[in-house]
Amino acid sequence: MAFLYSVGMAANPFTEHPHAAGESYREHMSVAMGVSRQLAGAAVAALVHAVLPSRHTTTASDKIRALAGCIERHDREGLRTKATLEVVDGAA
């Protein structure tokens, strides 16, 4: 519906949220795609674990905790590339 309004009357649906997060549309897309890629990997690990319980016993939950830590710290690079538990736990 926002497309029906002129730019002066309504917020741009493509840039309103990214700008509120302090990012450009392209930067926000990059972060969102990185999170999506990492969650897809965690989903595959969970699927493998469902079939072979001895495999990937903590992979999916570790990734979810790592991503949550990146979100809490506003670590855009970790969200974009590879969130790790070492970063979340503060260990090097």
N, CA, C and O atoms as a DFTB+ gen file, in Angstrom:
368 C
 N C O
     1  1       0.815      -1.188       0.000
     2  2       0.000       0.000       0.000
     3  2       0.862       1.257       0.000
     4  3       0.467       2.288      -0.544
     5  1       2.050       1.167       0.617
     6  2       2.919       2.335       0.690
     7  2       3.375       2.788      -0.691
     8  3       3.718       3.955      -0.884
     9  1       3.379       1.871      -1.647
    10  2       3.796       2.232      -2.997
    11  2       2.834       3.217      -3.645
    12  3       3.206       3.921      -4.584
    13  1       1.607       3.272      -3.155
    14  2       0.609       4.154      -3.739
    15  2       0.790       5.608      -3.325
    16  3       0.237       6.509      -3.955
    17  1       1.557       5.835      -2.277
    18  2       1.774       7.190      -1.779
    19  2       3.034       7.774      -2.385
    20  3       3.954       7.047      -2.762
    21  1       3.066       9.065      -2.473
    22  2       4.276       9.716      -2.970
    23  2       5.364       9.619      -1.909
    24  3       5.071       9.367      -0.740
    25  1       6.595       9.814      -2.300
    26  2       7.729       9.704      -1.380
    27  2       7.579      10.675      -0.220
    28  3       7.968      10.347       0.901
    29  1       7.036      11.844      -0.451
    30  2       6.880      12.842       0.600
    31  2       5.817      12.490       1.623
    32  3       5.845      13.018       2.735
    33  1       4.887      11.619       1.288
    34  2       3.774      11.309       2.180
    35  2       3.985      10.030       2.980
    36  3       3.365       9.848       4.028
    37  1       4.844       9.149       2.503
    38  2       5.041       7.876       3.202
    39  2       6.522       7.519       3.198
    40  3       7.277       7.932       2.318
    41  1       6.916       6.749       4.196
    42  2       8.308       6.298       4.272
    43  2       8.586       5.289       3.166
    44  3       7.692       4.562       2.731
    45  1       9.825       5.257       2.722
    46  2      10.226       4.300       1.704
    47  2      10.316       2.916       2.346
    48  3      11.101       2.729       3.276
    49  1       9.534       1.941       1.876
    50  2       9.532       0.622       2.508
    51  2      10.853      -0.129       2.359
    52  3      11.096      -1.093       3.085
    53  1      11.700       0.291       1.439
    54  2      12.983      -0.371       1.232
    55  2      14.102       0.200       2.100
    56  3      15.111      -0.470       2.322
    57  1      13.940       1.405       2.584
    58  2      15.034       2.027       3.339
    59  2      14.672       2.412       4.767
    60  3      15.566       2.708       5.559
    61  1      13.401       2.416       5.117
    62  2      13.000       2.858       6.451
    63  2      13.663       2.011       7.548
    64  3      14.302       2.565       8.442
    65  1      13.523       0.694       7.495
    66  2      14.115      -0.163       8.525
    67  2      15.642      -0.169       8.471
    68  3      16.272      -0.018       9.519
    69  1      16.269      -0.336       7.307
    70  2      17.742      -0.289       7.286
    71  2      18.298       1.011       7.868
    72  3      19.281       0.992       8.608
    73  1      17.676       2.124       7.537
    74  2      18.156       3.400       8.068
    75  2      17.956       3.470       9.576
    76  3      18.785       4.041      10.284
    77  1      16.852       2.889      10.080
    78  2      16.627       2.864      11.528
    79  2      17.691       2.015      12.227
    80  3      18.005       2.241      13.396
    81  1      18.242       1.037      11.504
    82  2      19.310       0.185      12.049
    83  2      20.691       0.797      11.812
    84  3      21.708       0.208      12.178
    85  1      20.721       1.975      11.200
    86  2      21.990       2.657      10.956
    87  2      22.757       2.108       9.773
    88  3      23.985       2.195       9.735
    89  1      22.049       1.541       8.804
    90  2      22.694       0.936       7.639
    91  2      22.029       1.410       6.359
    92  3      20.894       1.886       6.364
    93  1      22.755       1.270       5.275
    94  2      22.153       1.496       3.969
    95  2      21.347       0.255       3.606
    96  3      21.448      -0.772       4.276
    97  1      20.558       0.348       2.559
    98  2      19.788      -0.808       2.089
    99  2      20.728      -1.960       1.746
   100  3      20.473      -3.104       2.120
   101  1      21.801      -1.661       1.042
   102  2      22.759      -2.693       0.629
   103  2      23.463      -3.333       1.835
   104  3      23.635      -4.551       1.877
   105  1      23.865      -2.518       2.808
   106  2      24.509      -3.053       4.016
   107  2      23.545      -3.970       4.777
   108  3      23.922      -5.051       5.231
   109  1      22.304      -3.518       4.903
   110  2      21.313      -4.310       5.631
   111  2      21.019      -5.624       4.897
   112  3      20.851      -6.669       5.525
   113  1      20.961      -5.560       3.584
   114  2      20.741      -6.776       2.807
   115  2      21.887      -7.759       3.012
   116  3      21.658      -8.962       3.135
   117  1      23.102      -7.261       3.048
   118  2      24.267      -8.111       3.244
   119  2      24.219      -8.813       4.597
   120  3      24.511     -10.005       4.695
   121  1      23.853      -8.077       5.632
   122  2      23.747      -8.670       6.968
   123  2      22.627      -9.707       6.982
   124  3      22.820     -10.818       7.477
   125  1      21.466      -9.359       6.448
   126  2      20.328     -10.280       6.445
   127  2      20.635     -11.545       5.646
   128  3      20.241     -12.640       6.049
   129  1      21.324     -11.410       4.534
   130  2      21.699     -12.584       3.739
   131  2      22.711     -13.439       4.494
   132  3      22.659     -14.666       4.413
   133  1      23.626     -12.814       5.222
   134  2      24.588     -13.565       6.025
   135  2      23.906     -14.360       7.125
   136  3      24.249     -15.519       7.361
   137  1      22.948     -13.748       7.795
   138  2      22.190     -14.448       8.836
   139  2      21.422     -15.603       8.205
   140  3      21.401     -16.712       8.741
   141  1      20.797     -15.338       7.069
   142  2      20.033     -16.373       6.379
   143  2      20.917     -17.562       6.006
   144  3      20.524     -18.714       6.189
   145  1      22.103     -17.280       5.486
   146  2      23.032     -18.344       5.090
   147  2      23.450     -19.171       6.302
   148  3      23.494     -20.400       6.238
   149  1      23.755     -18.492       7.401
   150  2      24.180     -19.203       8.605
   151  2      23.041     -20.028       9.209
   152  3      23.274     -21.130       9.706
   153  1      21.819     -19.508       9.172
   154  2      20.681     -20.264       9.672
   155  2      20.374     -21.460       8.776
   156  3      19.973     -22.515       9.267
   157  1      20.558     -21.304       7.476
   158  2      20.359     -22.431       6.554
   159  2      21.356     -23.544       6.866
   160  3      20.998     -24.722       6.852
   161  1      22.598     -23.175       7.146
   162  2      23.604     -24.168       7.529
   163  2      23.232     -24.872       8.822
   164  3      23.412     -26.083       8.950
   165  1      22.710     -24.112       9.784
   166  2      22.277     -24.708      11.047
   167  2      21.094     -25.639      10.815
   168  3      20.994     -26.684      11.457
   169  1      20.205     -25.272       9.909
   170  2      19.051     -26.125       9.601
   171  2      19.502     -27.442       8.976
   172  3      18.959     -28.500       9.294
   173  1      20.491     -27.379       8.090
   174  2      21.016     -28.609       7.484
   175  2      21.656     -29.483       8.559
   176  3      21.455     -30.697       8.573
   177  1      22.418     -28.875       9.452
   178  2      23.043     -29.634      10.539
   179  2      21.979     -30.289      11.417
   180  3      22.145     -31.435      11.834
   181  1      20.892     -29.577      11.700
   182  2      19.811     -30.145      12.510
   183  2      19.131     -31.303      11.777
   184  3      18.740     -32.288      12.403
   185  1      18.990     -31.190      10.471
   186  2      18.405     -32.266       9.677
   187  2      19.300     -33.509       9.707
   188  3      18.817     -34.627       9.885
   189  1      20.590     -33.305       9.532
   190  2      21.535     -34.424       9.614
   191  2      21.461     -35.048      11.001
   192  3      21.456     -36.272      11.133
   193  1      21.405     -34.221      12.026
   194  2      21.323     -34.719      13.399
   195  2      20.037     -35.525      13.618
   196  3      20.041     -36.517      14.348
   197  1      18.950     -35.101      12.991
   198  2      17.686     -35.832      13.141
   199  2      17.798     -37.254      12.602
   200  3      17.224     -38.183      13.169
   201  1      18.537     -37.421      11.508
   202  2      18.701     -38.732      10.880
   203  2      19.823     -39.518      11.543
   204  3      19.699     -40.724      11.755
   205  1      20.907     -38.842      11.867
   206  2      22.082     -39.465      12.486
   207  2      22.375     -38.743      13.803
   208  3      23.186     -37.817      13.826
   209  1      21.736     -39.149      14.891
   210  2      21.844     -38.432      16.162
   211  2      23.261     -38.247      16.692
   212  3      23.499     -37.352      17.503
   213  1      24.193     -39.065      16.256
   214  2      25.570     -38.913      16.745
   215  2      26.322     -37.808      16.012
   216  3      27.426     -37.447      16.417
   217  1      25.752     -37.272      14.957
   218  2      26.387     -36.206      14.168
   219  2      25.793     -34.845      14.510
   220  3      24.603     -34.729      14.804
   221  1      26.620     -33.838      14.470
   222  2      26.185     -32.438      14.696
   223  2      25.336     -32.305      15.958
   224  3      24.259     -31.709      15.930
   225  1      25.819     -32.854      17.045
   226  2      25.031     -32.875      18.284
   227  2      24.754     -31.489      18.850
   228  3      23.735     -31.293      19.512
   229  1      25.642     -30.517      18.603
   230  2      25.405     -29.160      19.127
   231  2      25.549     -28.081      18.053
   232  3      25.480     -26.893      18.368
   233  1      25.747     -28.467      16.804
   234  2      26.041     -27.495      15.751
   235  2      24.945     -26.439      15.609
   236  3      25.238     -25.243      15.618
   237  1      23.697     -26.862      15.480
   238  2      22.603     -25.905      15.264
   239  2      22.418     -24.992      16.477
   240  3      22.287     -23.778      16.322
   241  1      22.407     -25.565      17.674
   242  2      22.203     -24.733      18.873
   243  2      23.390     -23.801      19.102
   244  3      23.210     -22.667      19.547
   245  1      24.596     -24.268      18.805
   246  2      25.772     -23.395      18.924
   247  2      25.661     -22.204      17.979
   248  3      25.951     -21.074      18.371
   249  1      25.244     -22.446      16.741
   250  2      25.116     -21.369      15.760
   251  2      24.041     -20.374      16.186
   252  3      24.226     -19.165      16.053
   253  1      22.929     -20.874      16.691
   254  2      21.854     -19.977      17.135
   255  2      22.327     -19.104      18.296
   256  3      22.048     -17.906      18.325
   257  1      23.041     -19.701      19.252
   258  2      23.587     -18.914      20.372
   259  2      24.599     -17.880      19.869
   260  3      24.617     -16.744      20.343
   261  1      25.434     -18.273      18.916
   262  2      26.438     -17.348      18.384
   263  2      25.764     -16.184      17.663
   264  3      26.172     -15.035      17.829
   265  1      24.749     -16.466      16.874
   266  2      24.027     -15.397      16.174
   267  2      23.318     -14.481      17.168
   268  3      23.314     -13.261      17.000
   269  1      22.722     -15.064      18.193
   270  2      22.052     -14.242      19.211
   271  2      23.056     -13.314      19.897
   272  3      22.748     -12.154      20.172
   273  1      24.247     -13.825      20.169
   274  2      25.286     -12.983      20.764
   275  2      25.674     -11.835      19.858
   276  3      25.866     -10.710      20.320
   277  1      25.790     -12.114      18.563
   278  2      26.121     -11.054      17.599
   279  2      25.026      -9.996      17.561
   280  3      25.314      -8.802      17.483
   281  1      23.776     -10.431      17.616
   282  2      22.654      -9.483      17.604
   283  2      22.705      -8.607      18.854
   284  3      22.533      -7.391      18.764
   285  1      22.936      -9.210      20.010
   286  2      22.994      -8.446      21.260
   287  2      24.133      -7.434      21.256
   288  3      23.987      -6.334      21.789
   289  1      25.271      -7.799      20.655
   290  2      26.440      -6.908      20.619
   291  2      26.428      -5.965      19.424
   292  3      27.318      -5.126      19.286
   293  1      25.436      -6.097      18.569
   294  2      25.376      -5.316      17.330
   295  2      26.614      -5.576      16.470
   296  3      27.151      -4.667      15.837
   297  1      27.050      -6.825      16.462
   298  2      28.222      -7.251      15.688
   299  2      27.781      -7.584      14.271
   300  3      27.504      -8.742      13.958
   301  1      27.715      -6.575      13.419
   302  2      27.245      -6.763      12.048
   303  2      28.178      -7.655      11.244
   304  3      27.723      -8.417      10.392
   305  1      29.462      -7.572      11.502
   306  2      30.417      -8.400      10.753
   307  2      30.223      -9.878      11.094
   308  3      30.275     -10.726      10.204
   309  1      30.003     -10.193      12.360
   310  2      29.739     -11.578      12.743
   311  2      28.456     -12.107      12.122
   312  3      28.386     -13.268      11.720
   313  1      27.446     -11.255      12.047
   314  2      26.195     -11.654      11.413
   315  2      26.373     -11.846       9.907
   316  3      25.773     -12.735       9.303
   317  1      27.202     -11.002       9.322
   318  2      27.398     -11.033       7.866
   319  2      28.252     -12.221       7.444
   320  3      27.986     -12.829       6.408
   321  1      29.271     -12.563       8.225
   322  2      30.233     -13.563       7.773
   323  2      30.112     -14.868       8.542
   324  3      29.591     -15.846       8.006
   325  1      30.579     -14.909       9.783
   326  2      30.541     -16.161      10.531
   327  2      30.532     -15.887      12.026
   328  3      31.552     -15.530      12.617
   329  1      29.368     -16.061      12.620
   330  2      29.246     -15.930      14.061
   331  2      29.831     -17.168      14.712
   332  3      29.557     -18.289      14.281
   333  1      30.640     -16.973      15.755
   334  2      31.241     -18.106      16.445
   335  2      30.961     -18.009      17.936
   336  3      30.772     -16.919      18.475
   337  1      30.938     -19.140      18.585
   338  2      30.728     -19.160      20.034
   339  2      31.907     -18.551      20.772
   340  3      31.726     -17.975      21.845
   341  1      33.101     -18.662      20.230
   342  2      34.265     -18.075      20.897
   343  2      34.064     -16.569      21.089
   344  3      34.441     -16.012      22.120
   345  1      33.481     -15.930      20.111
   346  2      33.196     -14.498      20.215
   347  2      32.151     -14.255      21.271
   348  3      32.273     -13.319      22.060
   349  1      31.112     -15.092      21.302
   350  2      30.030     -14.931      22.264
   351  2      30.532     -15.161      23.679
   352  3      30.198     -14.400      24.587
   353  1      31.335     -16.208      23.877
   354  2      31.822     -16.553      25.200
   355  2      32.952     -15.649      25.675
   356  3      33.316     -15.679      26.850
   357  1      33.504     -14.851      24.779
   358  2      34.598     -13.968      25.134
   359  2      35.945     -14.643      25.095
   360  3      36.952     -14.027      25.443
   361  1      35.990     -15.880      24.684
   362  2      37.265     -16.600      24.580
   363  2      37.900     -16.313      23.231
   364  3      37.202     -16.059      22.250
   365  1      39.214     -16.354      23.185
   366  2      39.907     -16.106      21.924
   367  2      40.171     -17.385      21.188
   368  3      40.749     -17.364      20.102
